[in-house]
């Protein structure tokens, strides 16, 4: 939460121990969650997911995104679930959106998805927590203020893309 303070966000509430809502004056709300991603007995990882506080895109059956490029991100491809024609059209429009691609190119993400309700979610590389039982250790992976700002810009770009899709 501290990394997002530089972008004008502060906590407005918690939903359990691993989820918090952030808001700022004149800024769209965000939801931060630490999500278990693997391991449980001898160690594991909690990844940071940053999402729009409210749905910003039309409802679909859910979309996933994949970055193109090995060393440098050259673009983002979005994919809808099979049989979701409306989702496929939205995925194509998002993939062709240059403002969204530019905003996402600055984010060090592990995964991007759009939930069925239209909420954009970025699983970030930073902000994670790695833990081991033997030897006992917990190591946070820092989220830099620059990456927090880039993530906020990317989620704002999702919201702008949603407005263009609706208008």
C-alpha angles and dihedrals in degrees: 000000000000092000090060094052089082088061091054097262128134134176117274100174148335131239103200124322097299104043130066136173121223130194139172134193108282092357129115113253121257133206120214120196135176104216124192107239106176148341126040112175107050099013144320149179136258112203125206114240118191115194139172109266091231134025110279101176132055116276116267136155087272135284132227127200133210128193120233118219133057103227102008125032108246098175147327126253119203123203132192126210115269114276094023103117095170090048091051091054091050091047090053092050092048092049090052095048107110094193092054092046091050092049094047092048089071095052122091096218133170095196140354126203141163112222118226091258091059099258113144113224128192118192101207129212090221128057093048128135121220119194136183130192096203108066093015107242141144118193124185118212105219124237109214120222088241091057091047089054092046090050091050090050091050093051089048088052089054089053091049090049089051091053090051090050091051096044 
